[in-house]
Amino acid sequence: MLLIVCNQREKRITMKIAETILSQIKTIDPRALWAWGSKEYMRTSTDGIMFKTSGMVKWKGKVQIELNGSDLYDITFMRLRKVKGVHTCITDKKMTDVFVEDLVSVIDMQVG
């Protein structure tokens, strides 16, 4: 019984972190998510969120934002490619220890 309660609490905390990340991005720049053509939002198994960028941007792929132990963010830019018939996730760039006020500018530099 205790395990189930702990798992439910962890899921709520992880979901709250994902919602907070989106809220912080919207506070910094209300149009940023729209400008990146972001869609297919999902929370990650750890403390974060992932979304796909599309539309008229210079870089299309998945952006993963994770809260790290230093209360800063790690941002990973990935693309899904088919290599020899197998779908593979390729990491283009990873930025660590990004301050909240730099979230939009760091993502914007990669995504465009």
Phi and psi restraints in degrees (range 20) as a CNS / XPLOR table:
assign (resid 1 and name C) (resid 2 and name N)
       (resid 2 and name CA) (resid 2 and name C) 1.0 -63.8 20.0 2
assign (resid 2 and name N) (resid 2 and name CA)
       (resid 2 and name C) (resid 3 and name N) 1.0 -38.2 20.0 2
assign (resid 2 and name C) (resid 3 and name N)
       (resid 3 and name CA) (resid 3 and name C) 1.0 -61.7 20.0 2
assign (resid 3 and name N) (resid 3 and name CA)
       (resid 3 and name C) (resid 4 and name N) 1.0 -42.1 20.0 2
assign (resid 3 and name C) (resid 4 and name N)
       (resid 4 and name CA) (resid 4 and name C) 1.0 -64.5 20.0 2
assign (resid 4 and name N) (resid 4 and name CA)
       (resid 4 and name C) (resid 5 and name N) 1.0 -43.5 20.0 2
assign (resid 4 and name C) (resid 5 and name N)
       (resid 5 and name CA) (resid 5 and name C) 1.0 -63.2 20.0 2
assign (resid 5 and name N) (resid 5 and name CA)
       (resid 5 and name C) (resid 6 and name N) 1.0 -43.6 20.0 2
assign (resid 5 and name C) (resid 6 and name N)
       (resid 6 and name CA) (resid 6 and name C) 1.0 -63.4 20.0 2
assign (resid 6 and name N) (resid 6 and name CA)
       (resid 6 and name C) (resid 7 and name N) 1.0 -43.2 20.0 2
assign (resid 6 and name C) (resid 7 and name N)
       (resid 7 and name CA) (resid 7 and name C) 1.0 -62.5 20.0 2
assign (resid 7 and name N) (resid 7 and name CA)
       (resid 7 and name C) (resid 8 and name N) 1.0 -41.5 20.0 2
assign (resid 7 and name C) (resid 8 and name N)
       (resid 8 and name CA) (resid 8 and name C) 1.0 -64.9 20.0 2
assign (resid 8 and name N) (resid 8 and name CA)
       (resid 8 and name C) (resid 9 and name N) 1.0 -39.8 20.0 2
assign (resid 8 and name C) (resid 9 and name N)
       (resid 9 and name CA) (resid 9 and name C) 1.0 -65.6 20.0 2
assign (resid 9 and name N) (resid 9 and name CA)
       (resid 9 and name C) (resid 10 and name N) 1.0 -42.7 20.0 2
assign (resid 9 and name C) (resid 10 and name N)
       (resid 10 and name CA) (resid 10 and name C) 1.0 -62.4 20.0 2
assign (resid 10 and name N) (resid 10 and name CA)
       (resid 10 and name C) (resid 11 and name N) 1.0 -39.8 20.0 2
assign (resid 10 and name C) (resid 11 and name N)
       (resid 11 and name CA) (resid 11 and name C) 1.0 -63.5 20.0 2
assign (resid 11 and name N) (resid 11 and name CA)
       (resid 11 and name C) (resid 12 and name N) 1.0 -41.3 20.0 2
assign (resid 11 and name C) (resid 12 and name N)
       (resid 12 and name CA) (resid 12 and name C) 1.0 -65.3 20.0 2
assign (resid 12 and name N) (resid 12 and name CA)
       (resid 12 and name C) (resid 13 and name N) 1.0 -40.1 20.0 2
assign (resid 12 and name C) (resid 13 and name N)
       (resid 13 and name CA) (resid 13 and name C) 1.0 -65.5 20.0 2
assign (resid 13 and name N) (resid 13 and name CA)
       (resid 13 and name C) (resid 14 and name N) 1.0 -45.1 20.0 2
assign (resid 13 and name C) (resid 14 and name N)
       (resid 14 and name CA) (resid 14 and name C) 1.0 -62.2 20.0 2
assign (resid 14 and name N) (resid 14 and name CA)
       (resid 14 and name C) (resid 15 and name N) 1.0 -41.9 20.0 2
assign (resid 14 and name C) (resid 15 and name N)
       (resid 15 and name CA) (resid 15 and name C) 1.0 -65.2 20.0 2
assign (resid 15 and name N) (resid 15 and name CA)
       (resid 15 and name C) (resid 16 and name N) 1.0 -38.5 20.0 2
assign (resid 15 and name C) (resid 16 and name N)
       (resid 16 and name CA) (resid 16 and name C) 1.0 -64.2 20.0 2
assign (resid 16 and name N) (resid 16 and name CA)
       (resid 16 and name C) (resid 17 and name N) 1.0 -38.6 20.0 2
assign (resid 16 and name C) (resid 17 and name N)
       (resid 17 and name CA) (resid 17 and name C) 1.0 -64.8 20.0 2
assign (resid 17 and name N) (resid 17 and name CA)
       (resid 17 and name C) (resid 18 and name N) 1.0 -43.2 20.0 2
assign (resid 17 and name C) (resid 18 and name N)
       (resid 18 and name CA) (resid 18 and name C) 1.0 -61.3 20.0 2
assign (resid 18 and name N) (resid 18 and name CA)
       (resid 18 and name C) (resid 19 and name N) 1.0 -43.3 20.0 2
assign (resid 18 and name C) (resid 19 and name N)
       (resid 19 and name CA) (resid 19 and name C) 1.0 -64.9 20.0 2
assign (resid 19 and name N) (resid 19 and name CA)
       (resid 19 and name C) (resid 20 and name N) 1.0 -37.6 20.0 2
assign (resid 19 and name C) (resid 20 and name N)
       (resid 20 and name CA) (resid 20 and name C) 1.0 -65.7 20.0 2
assign (resid 20 and name N) (resid 20 and name CA)
       (resid 20 and name C) (resid 21 and name N) 1.0 -41.0 20.0 2
assign (resid 20 and name C) (resid 21 and name N)
       (resid 21 and name CA) (resid 21 and name C) 1.0 -60.5 20.0 2
assign (resid 21 and name N) (resid 21 and name CA)
       (resid 21 and name C) (resid 22 and name N) 1.0 -46.8 20.0 2
assign (resid 21 and name C) (resid 22 and name N)
       (resid 22 and name CA) (resid 22 and name C) 1.0 -61.8 20.0 2
assign (resid 22 and name N) (resid 22 and name CA)
       (resid 22 and name C) (resid 23 and name N) 1.0 -41.6 20.0 2
assign (resid 22 and name C) (resid 23 and name N)
       (resid 23 and name CA) (resid 23 and name C) 1.0 -62.9 20.0 2
assign (resid 23 and name N) (resid 23 and name CA)
       (resid 23 and name C) (resid 24 and name N) 1.0 -40.5 20.0 2
assign (resid 23 and name C) (resid 24 and name N)
       (resid 24 and name CA) (resid 24 and name C) 1.0 -65.0 20.0 2
assign (resid 24 and name N) (resid 24 and name CA)
       (resid 24 and name C) (resid 25 and name N) 1.0 -41.3 20.0 2
assign (resid 24 and name C) (resid 25 and name N)
       (resid 25 and name CA) (resid 25 and name C) 1.0 -62.6 20.0 2
assign (resid 25 and name N) (resid 25 and name CA)
       (resid 25 and name C) (resid 26 and name N) 1.0 -44.9 20.0 2
assign (resid 25 and name C) (resid 26 and name N)
       (resid 26 and name CA) (resid 26 and name C) 1.0 -65.2 20.0 2
assign (resid 26 and name N) (resid 26 and name CA)
       (resid 26 and name C) (resid 27 and name N) 1.0 -32.2 20.0 2
assign (resid 26 and name C) (resid 27 and name N)
       (resid 27 and name CA) (resid 27 and name C) 1.0 -70.1 20.0 2
assign (resid 27 and name N) (resid 27 and name CA)
       (resid 27 and name C) (resid 28 and name N) 1.0 -41.8 20.0 2
assign (resid 27 and name C) (resid 28 and name N)
       (resid 28 and name CA) (resid 28 and name C) 1.0 -67.4 20.0 2
assign (resid 28 and name N) (resid 28 and name CA)
       (resid 28 and name C) (resid 29 and name N) 1.0 -45.9 20.0 2
assign (resid 28 and name C) (resid 29 and name N)
       (resid 29 and name CA) (resid 29 and name C) 1.0 -148.0 20.0 2
assign (resid 29 and name N) (resid 29 and name CA)
       (resid 29 and name C) (resid 30 and name N) 1.0 102.7 20.0 2
assign (resid 29 and name C) (resid 30 and name N)
       (resid 30 and name CA) (resid 30 and name C) 1.0 -58.8 20.0 2
assign (resid 30 and name N) (resid 30 and name CA)
       (resid 30 and name C) (resid 31 and name N) 1.0 -22.2 20.0 2
assign (resid 30 and name C) (resid 31 and name N)
       (resid 31 and name CA) (resid 31 and name C) 1.0 -102.4 20.0 2
assign (resid 31 and name N) (resid 31 and name CA)
       (resid 31 and name C) (resid 32 and name N) 1.0 -0.2 20.0 2
assign (resid 31 and name C) (resid 32 and name N)
       (resid 32 and name CA) (resid 32 and name C) 1.0 -60.3 20.0 2
assign (resid 32 and name N) (resid 32 and name CA)
       (resid 32 and name C) (resid 33 and name N) 1.0 -50.2 20.0 2
assign (resid 32 and name C) (resid 33 and name N)
       (resid 33 and name CA) (resid 33 and name C) 1.0 -60.8 20.0 2
assign (resid 33 and name N) (resid 33 and name CA)
       (resid 33 and name C) (resid 34 and name N) 1.0 -39.7 20.0 2
assign (resid 33 and name C) (resid 34 and name N)
       (resid 34 and name CA) (resid 34 and name C) 1.0 -65.8 20.0 2
assign (resid 34 and name N) (resid 34 and name CA)
       (resid 34 and name C) (resid 35 and name N) 1.0 -43.4 20.0 2
assign (resid 34 and name C) (resid 35 and name N)
       (resid 35 and name CA) (resid 35 and name C) 1.0 -64.5 20.0 2
assign (resid 35 and name N) (resid 35 and name CA)
       (resid 35 and name C) (resid 36 and name N) 1.0 -32.4 20.0 2
assign (resid 35 and name C) (resid 36 and name N)
       (resid 36 and name CA) (resid 36 and name C) 1.0 -81.0 20.0 2
assign (resid 36 and name N) (resid 36 and name CA)
       (resid 36 and name C) (resid 37 and name N) 1.0 -6.2 20.0 2
assign (resid 36 and name C) (resid 37 and name N)
       (resid 37 and name CA) (resid 37 and name C) 1.0 64.8 20.0 2
assign (resid 37 and name N) (resid 37 and name CA)
       (resid 37 and name C) (resid 38 and name N) 1.0 37.3 20.0 2
assign (resid 37 and name C) (resid 38 and name N)
       (resid 38 and name CA) (resid 38 and name C) 1.0 -73.3 20.0 2
assign (resid 38 and name N) (resid 38 and name CA)
       (resid 38 and name C) (resid 39 and name N) 1.0 141.2 20.0 2
assign (resid 38 and name C) (resid 39 and name N)
       (resid 39 and name CA) (resid 39 and name C) 1.0 -159.3 20.0 2
assign (resid 39 and name N) (resid 39 and name CA)
       (resid 39 and name C) (resid 40 and name N) 1.0 177.7 20.0 2
assign (resid 39 and name C) (resid 40 and name N)
       (resid 40 and name CA) (resid 40 and name C) 1.0 55.2 20.0 2
assign (resid 40 and name N) (resid 40 and name CA)
       (resid 40 and name C) (resid 41 and name N) 1.0 53.6 20.0 2
assign (resid 40 and name C) (resid 41 and name N)
       (resid 41 and name CA) (resid 41 and name C) 1.0 -70.9 20.0 2
assign (resid 41 and name N) (resid 41 and name CA)
       (resid 41 and name C) (resid 42 and name N) 1.0 139.0 20.0 2
assign (resid 41 and name C) (resid 42 and name N)
       (resid 42 and name CA) (resid 42 and name C) 1.0 -153.0 20.0 2
assign (resid 42 and name N) (resid 42 and name CA)
       (resid 42 and name C) (resid 43 and name N) 1.0 145.1 20.0 2
assign (resid 42 and name C) (resid 43 and name N)
       (resid 43 and name CA) (resid 43 and name C) 1.0 -79.0 20.0 2
assign (resid 43 and name N) (resid 43 and name CA)
       (resid 43 and name C) (resid 44 and name N) 1.0 149.5 20.0 2
assign (resid 43 and name C) (resid 44 and name N)
       (resid 44 and name CA) (resid 44 and name C) 1.0 -89.1 20.0 2
assign (resid 44 and name N) (resid 44 and name CA)
       (resid 44 and name C) (resid 45 and name N) 1.0 168.7 20.0 2
assign (resid 44 and name C) (resid 45 and name N)
       (resid 45 and name CA) (resid 45 and name C) 1.0 -69.0 20.0 2
assign (resid 45 and name N) (resid 45 and name CA)
       (resid 45 and name C) (resid 46 and name N) 1.0 -22.0 20.0 2
assign (resid 45 and name C) (resid 46 and name N)
       (resid 46 and name CA) (resid 46 and name C) 1.0 -102.7 20.0 2
assign (resid 46 and name N) (resid 46 and name CA)
       (resid 46 and name C) (resid 47 and name N) 1.0 -155.9 20.0 2
assign (resid 46 and name C) (resid 47 and name N)
       (resid 47 and name CA) (resid 47 and name C) 1.0 -85.6 20.0 2
assign (resid 47 and name N) (resid 47 and name CA)
       (resid 47 and name C) (resid 48 and name N) 1.0 81.5 20.0 2
assign (resid 47 and name C) (resid 48 and name N)
       (resid 48 and name CA) (resid 48 and name C) 1.0 -176.8 20.0 2
assign (resid 48 and name N) (resid 48 and name CA)
       (resid 48 and name C) (resid 49 and name N) 1.0 -167.0 20.0 2
assign (resid 48 and name C) (resid 49 and name N)
       (resid 49 and name CA) (resid 49 and name C) 1.0 -143.1 20.0 2
assign (resid 49 and name N) (resid 49 and name CA)
       (resid 49 and name C) (resid 50 and name N) 1.0 153.5 20.0 2
assign (resid 49 and name C) (resid 50 and name N)
       (resid 50 and name CA) (resid 50 and name C) 1.0 -133.6 20.0 2
assign (resid 50 and name N) (resid 50 and name CA)
       (resid 50 and name C) (resid 51 and name N) 1.0 142.5 20.0 2
assign (resid 50 and name C) (resid 51 and name N)
       (resid 51 and name CA) (resid 51 and name C) 1.0 -146.6 20.0 2
assign (resid 51 and name N) (resid 51 and name CA)
       (resid 51 and name C) (resid 52 and name N) 1.0 161.0 20.0 2
assign (resid 51 and name C) (resid 52 and name N)
       (resid 52 and name CA) (resid 52 and name C) 1.0 -99.2 20.0 2
assign (resid 52 and name N) (resid 52 and name CA)
       (resid 52 and name C) (resid 53 and name N) 1.0 140.7 20.0 2
assign (resid 52 and name C) (resid 53 and name N)
       (resid 53 and name CA) (resid 53 and name C) 1.0 -105.2 20.0 2
assign (resid 53 and name N) (resid 53 and name CA)
       (resid 53 and name C) (resid 54 and name N) 1.0 143.6 20.0 2
assign (resid 53 and name C) (resid 54 and name N)
       (resid 54 and name CA) (resid 54 and name C) 1.0 -154.7 20.0 2
assign (resid 54 and name N) (resid 54 and name CA)
       (resid 54 and name C) (resid 55 and name N) 1.0 -172.1 20.0 2
assign (resid 54 and name C) (resid 55 and name N)
       (resid 55 and name CA) (resid 55 and name C) 1.0 86.6 20.0 2
assign (resid 55 and name N) (resid 55 and name CA)
       (resid 55 and name C) (resid 56 and name N) 1.0 -148.8 20.0 2
assign (resid 55 and name C) (resid 56 and name N)
       (resid 56 and name CA) (resid 56 and name C) 1.0 -94.0 20.0 2
assign (resid 56 and name N) (resid 56 and name CA)
       (resid 56 and name C) (resid 57 and name N) 1.0 63.4 20.0 2
assign (resid 56 and name C) (resid 57 and name N)
       (resid 57 and name CA) (resid 57 and name C) 1.0 -118.7 20.0 2
assign (resid 57 and name N) (resid 57 and name CA)
       (resid 57 and name C) (resid 58 and name N) 1.0 159.4 20.0 2
assign (resid 57 and name C) (resid 58 and name N)
       (resid 58 and name CA) (resid 58 and name C) 1.0 -76.3 20.0 2
assign (resid 58 and name N) (resid 58 and name CA)
       (resid 58 and name C) (resid 59 and name N) 1.0 -23.8 20.0 2
assign (resid 58 and name C) (resid 59 and name N)
       (resid 59 and name CA) (resid 59 and name C) 1.0 -128.4 20.0 2
assign (resid 59 and name N) (resid 59 and name CA)
       (resid 59 and name C) (resid 60 and name N) 1.0 126.0 20.0 2
assign (resid 59 and name C) (resid 60 and name N)
       (resid 60 and name CA) (resid 60 and name C) 1.0 -114.9 20.0 2
assign (resid 60 and name N) (resid 60 and name CA)
       (resid 60 and name C) (resid 61 and name N) 1.0 133.2 20.0 2
assign (resid 60 and name C) (resid 61 and name N)
       (resid 61 and name CA) (resid 61 and name C) 1.0 170.6 20.0 2
assign (resid 61 and name N) (resid 61 and name CA)
       (resid 61 and name C) (resid 62 and name N) 1.0 -155.3 20.0 2
assign (resid 61 and name C) (resid 62 and name N)
       (resid 62 and name CA) (resid 62 and name C) 1.0 -111.7 20.0 2
assign (resid 62 and name N) (resid 62 and name CA)
       (resid 62 and name C) (resid 63 and name N) 1.0 139.1 20.0 2
assign (resid 62 and name C) (resid 63 and name N)
       (resid 63 and name CA) (resid 63 and name C) 1.0 -113.7 20.0 2
assign (resid 63 and name N) (resid 63 and name CA)
       (resid 63 and name C) (resid 64 and name N) 1.0 125.0 20.0 2
assign (resid 63 and name C) (resid 64 and name N)
       (resid 64 and name CA) (resid 64 and name C) 1.0 -115.8 20.0 2
assign (resid 64 and name N) (resid 64 and name CA)
       (resid 64 and name C) (resid 65 and name N) 1.0 126.7 20.0 2
assign (resid 64 and name C) (resid 65 and name N)
       (resid 65 and name CA) (resid 65 and name C) 1.0 -118.7 20.0 2
assign (resid 65 and name N) (resid 65 and name CA)
       (resid 65 and name C) (resid 66 and name N) 1.0 122.0 20.0 2
assign (resid 65 and name C) (resid 66 and name N)
       (resid 66 and name CA) (resid 66 and name C) 1.0 -123.3 20.0 2
assign (resid 66 and name N) (resid 66 and name CA)
       (resid 66 and name C) (resid 67 and name N) 1.0 140.0 20.0 2
assign (resid 66 and name C) (resid 67 and name N)
       (resid 67 and name CA) (resid 67 and name C) 1.0 -83.2 20.0 2
assign (resid 67 and name N) (resid 67 and name CA)
       (resid 67 and name C) (resid 68 and name N) 1.0 125.6 20.0 2
assign (resid 67 and name C) (resid 68 and name N)
       (resid 68 and name CA) (resid 68 and name C) 1.0 -99.7 20.0 2
assign (resid 68 and name N) (resid 68 and name CA)
       (resid 68 and name C) (resid 69 and name N) 1.0 179.5 20.0 2
assign (resid 68 and name C) (resid 69 and name N)
       (resid 69 and name CA) (resid 69 and name C) 1.0 -66.6 20.0 2
assign (resid 69 and name N) (resid 69 and name CA)
       (resid 69 and name C) (resid 70 and name N) 1.0 -16.3 20.0 2
assign (resid 69 and name C) (resid 70 and name N)
       (resid 70 and name CA) (resid 70 and name C) 1.0 -90.6 20.0 2
assign (resid 70 and name N) (resid 70 and name CA)
       (resid 70 and name C) (resid 71 and name N) 1.0 8.8 20.0 2
assign (resid 70 and name C) (resid 71 and name N)
       (resid 71 and name CA) (resid 71 and name C) 1.0 63.5 20.0 2
assign (resid 71 and name N) (resid 71 and name CA)
       (resid 71 and name C) (resid 72 and name N) 1.0 29.8 20.0 2
assign (resid 71 and name C) (resid 72 and name N)
       (resid 72 and name CA) (resid 72 and name C) 1.0 -120.0 20.0 2
assign (resid 72 and name N) (resid 72 and name CA)
       (resid 72 and name C) (resid 73 and name N) 1.0 179.1 20.0 2
assign (resid 72 and name C) (resid 73 and name N)
       (resid 73 and name CA) (resid 73 and name C) 1.0 -113.0 20.0 2
assign (resid 73 and name N) (resid 73 and name CA)
       (resid 73 and name C) (resid 74 and name N) 1.0 145.0 20.0 2
assign (resid 73 and name C) (resid 74 and name N)
       (resid 74 and name CA) (resid 74 and name C) 1.0 -110.1 20.0 2
assign (resid 74 and name N) (resid 74 and name CA)
       (resid 74 and name C) (resid 75 and name N) 1.0 128.5 20.0 2
assign (resid 74 and name C) (resid 75 and name N)
       (resid 75 and name CA) (resid 75 and name C) 1.0 -117.2 20.0 2
assign (resid 75 and name N) (resid 75 and name CA)
       (resid 75 and name C) (resid 76 and name N) 1.0 128.2 20.0 2
assign (resid 75 and name C) (resid 76 and name N)
       (resid 76 and name CA) (resid 76 and name C) 1.0 -120.3 20.0 2
assign (resid 76 and name N) (resid 76 and name CA)
       (resid 76 and name C) (resid 77 and name N) 1.0 132.4 20.0 2
assign (resid 76 and name C) (resid 77 and name N)
       (resid 77 and name CA) (resid 77 and name C) 1.0 -107.7 20.0 2
assign (resid 77 and name N) (resid 77 and name CA)
       (resid 77 and name C) (resid 78 and name N) 1.0 119.5 20.0 2
assign (resid 77 and name C) (resid 78 and name N)
       (resid 78 and name CA) (resid 78 and name C) 1.0 -128.8 20.0 2
assign (resid 78 and name N) (resid 78 and name CA)
       (resid 78 and name C) (resid 79 and name N) 1.0 154.5 20.0 2
assign (resid 78 and name C) (resid 79 and name N)
       (resid 79 and name CA) (resid 79 and name C) 1.0 -128.3 20.0 2
assign (resid 79 and name N) (resid 79 and name CA)
       (resid 79 and name C) (resid 80 and name N) 1.0 145.5 20.0 2
assign (resid 79 and name C) (resid 80 and name N)
       (resid 80 and name CA) (resid 80 and name C) 1.0 -100.2 20.0 2
assign (resid 80 and name N) (resid 80 and name CA)
       (resid 80 and name C) (resid 81 and name N) 1.0 118.9 20.0 2
assign (resid 80 and name C) (resid 81 and name N)
       (resid 81 and name CA) (resid 81 and name C) 1.0 -127.3 20.0 2
assign (resid 81 and name N) (resid 81 and name CA)
       (resid 81 and name C) (resid 82 and name N) 1.0 152.6 20.0 2
assign (resid 81 and name C) (resid 82 and name N)
       (resid 82 and name CA) (resid 82 and name C) 1.0 -97.3 20.0 2
assign (resid 82 and name N) (resid 82 and name CA)
       (resid 82 and name C) (resid 83 and name N) 1.0 112.9 20.0 2
assign (resid 82 and name C) (resid 83 and name N)
       (resid 83 and name CA) (resid 83 and name C) 1.0 -116.8 20.0 2
assign (resid 83 and name N) (resid 83 and name CA)
       (resid 83 and name C) (resid 84 and name N) 1.0 115.8 20.0 2
assign (resid 83 and name C) (resid 84 and name N)
       (resid 84 and name CA) (resid 84 and name C) 1.0 52.4 20.0 2
assign (resid 84 and name N) (resid 84 and name CA)
       (resid 84 and name C) (resid 85 and name N) 1.0 43.6 20.0 2
assign (resid 84 and name C) (resid 85 and name N)
       (resid 85 and name CA) (resid 85 and name C) 1.0 80.7 20.0 2
assign (resid 85 and name N) (resid 85 and name CA)
       (resid 85 and name C) (resid 86 and name N) 1.0 0.5 20.0 2
assign (resid 85 and name C) (resid 86 and name N)
       (resid 86 and name CA) (resid 86 and name C) 1.0 -117.5 20.0 2
assign (resid 86 and name N) (resid 86 and name CA)
       (resid 86 and name C) (resid 87 and name N) 1.0 131.3 20.0 2
assign (resid 86 and name C) (resid 87 and name N)
       (resid 87 and name CA) (resid 87 and name C) 1.0 -72.5 20.0 2
assign (resid 87 and name N) (resid 87 and name CA)
       (resid 87 and name C) (resid 88 and name N) 1.0 128.7 20.0 2
assign (resid 87 and name C) (resid 88 and name N)
       (resid 88 and name CA) (resid 88 and name C) 1.0 -129.3 20.0 2
assign (resid 88 and name N) (resid 88 and name CA)
       (resid 88 and name C) (resid 89 and name N) 1.0 139.3 20.0 2
assign (resid 88 and name C) (resid 89 and name N)
       (resid 89 and name CA) (resid 89 and name C) 1.0 -92.9 20.0 2
assign (resid 89 and name N) (resid 89 and name CA)
       (resid 89 and name C) (resid 90 and name N) 1.0 120.6 20.0 2
assign (resid 89 and name C) (resid 90 and name N)
       (resid 90 and name CA) (resid 90 and name C) 1.0 -108.1 20.0 2
assign (resid 90 and name N) (resid 90 and name CA)
       (resid 90 and name C) (resid 91 and name N) 1.0 125.7 20.0 2
assign (resid 90 and name C) (resid 91 and name N)
       (resid 91 and name CA) (resid 91 and name C) 1.0 -87.2 20.0 2
assign (resid 91 and name N) (resid 91 and name CA)
       (resid 91 and name C) (resid 92 and name N) 1.0 116.8 20.0 2
assign (resid 91 and name C) (resid 92 and name N)
       (resid 92 and name CA) (resid 92 and name C) 1.0 -80.6 20.0 2
assign (resid 92 and name N) (resid 92 and name CA)
       (resid 92 and name C) (resid 93 and name N) 1.0 -41.6 20.0 2
assign (resid 92 and name C) (resid 93 and name N)
       (resid 93 and name CA) (resid 93 and name C) 1.0 -158.4 20.0 2
assign (resid 93 and name N) (resid 93 and name CA)
       (resid 93 and name C) (resid 94 and name N) 1.0 144.7 20.0 2
assign (resid 93 and name C) (resid 94 and name N)
       (resid 94 and name CA) (resid 94 and name C) 1.0 -134.1 20.0 2
assign (resid 94 and name N) (resid 94 and name CA)
       (resid 94 and name C) (resid 95 and name N) 1.0 128.0 20.0 2
assign (resid 94 and name C) (resid 95 and name N)
       (resid 95 and name CA) (resid 95 and name C) 1.0 -115.9 20.0 2
assign (resid 95 and name N) (resid 95 and name CA)
       (resid 95 and name C) (resid 96 and name N) 1.0 131.9 20.0 2
assign (resid 95 and name C) (resid 96 and name N)
       (resid 96 and name CA) (resid 96 and name C) 1.0 -114.7 20.0 2
assign (resid 96 and name N) (resid 96 and name CA)
       (resid 96 and name C) (resid 97 and name N) 1.0 157.3 20.0 2
assign (resid 96 and name C) (resid 97 and name N)
       (resid 97 and name CA) (resid 97 and name C) 1.0 53.5 20.0 2
assign (resid 97 and name N) (resid 97 and name CA)
       (resid 97 and name C) (resid 98 and name N) 1.0 53.6 20.0 2
assign (resid 97 and name C) (resid 98 and name N)
       (resid 98 and name CA) (resid 98 and name C) 1.0 -92.3 20.0 2
assign (resid 98 and name N) (resid 98 and name CA)
       (resid 98 and name C) (resid 99 and name N) 1.0 128.6 20.0 2
assign (resid 98 and name C) (resid 99 and name N)
       (resid 99 and name CA) (resid 99 and name C) 1.0 -71.5 20.0 2
assign (resid 99 and name N) (resid 99 and name CA)
       (resid 99 and name C) (resid 100 and name N) 1.0 153.0 20.0 2
assign (resid 99 and name C) (resid 100 and name N)
       (resid 100 and name CA) (resid 100 and name C) 1.0 -58.1 20.0 2
assign (resid 100 and name N) (resid 100 and name CA)
       (resid 100 and name C) (resid 101 and name N) 1.0 -38.6 20.0 2
assign (resid 100 and name C) (resid 101 and name N)
       (resid 101 and name CA) (resid 101 and name C) 1.0 -69.4 20.0 2
assign (resid 101 and name N) (resid 101 and name CA)
       (resid 101 and name C) (resid 102 and name N) 1.0 -13.5 20.0 2
assign (resid 101 and name C) (resid 102 and name N)
       (resid 102 and name CA) (resid 102 and name C) 1.0 -100.8 20.0 2
assign (resid 102 and name N) (resid 102 and name CA)
       (resid 102 and name C) (resid 103 and name N) 1.0 -0.8 20.0 2
assign (resid 102 and name C) (resid 103 and name N)
       (resid 103 and name CA) (resid 103 and name C) 1.0 -53.6 20.0 2
assign (resid 103 and name N) (resid 103 and name CA)
       (resid 103 and name C) (resid 104 and name N) 1.0 -54.3 20.0 2
assign (resid 103 and name C) (resid 104 and name N)
       (resid 104 and name CA) (resid 104 and name C) 1.0 -64.9 20.0 2
assign (resid 104 and name N) (resid 104 and name CA)
       (resid 104 and name C) (resid 105 and name N) 1.0 -44.8 20.0 2
assign (resid 104 and name C) (resid 105 and name N)
       (resid 105 and name CA) (resid 105 and name C) 1.0 -66.7 20.0 2
assign (resid 105 and name N) (resid 105 and name CA)
       (resid 105 and name C) (resid 106 and name N) 1.0 -37.4 20.0 2
assign (resid 105 and name C) (resid 106 and name N)
       (resid 106 and name CA) (resid 106 and name C) 1.0 -66.3 20.0 2
assign (resid 106 and name N) (resid 106 and name CA)
       (resid 106 and name C) (resid 107 and name N) 1.0 -45.0 20.0 2
assign (resid 106 and name C) (resid 107 and name N)
       (resid 107 and name CA) (resid 107 and name C) 1.0 -66.9 20.0 2
assign (resid 107 and name N) (resid 107 and name CA)
       (resid 107 and name C) (resid 108 and name N) 1.0 -40.5 20.0 2
assign (resid 107 and name C) (resid 108 and name N)
       (resid 108 and name CA) (resid 108 and name C) 1.0 -64.2 20.0 2
assign (resid 108 and name N) (resid 108 and name CA)
       (resid 108 and name C) (resid 109 and name N) 1.0 -34.1 20.0 2
assign (resid 108 and name C) (resid 109 and name N)
       (resid 109 and name CA) (resid 109 and name C) 1.0 -63.8 20.0 2
assign (resid 109 and name N) (resid 109 and name CA)
       (resid 109 and name C) (resid 110 and name N) 1.0 -35.6 20.0 2
assign (resid 109 and name C) (resid 110 and name N)
       (resid 110 and name CA) (resid 110 and name C) 1.0 -84.2 20.0 2
assign (resid 110 and name N) (resid 110 and name CA)
       (resid 110 and name C) (resid 111 and name N) 1.0 -47.8 20.0 2
assign (resid 110 and name C) (resid 111 and name N)
       (resid 111 and name CA) (resid 111 and name C) 1.0 -78.6 20.0 2
assign (resid 111 and name N) (resid 111 and name CA)
       (resid 111 and name C) (resid 112 and name N) 1.0 -43.9 20.0 2
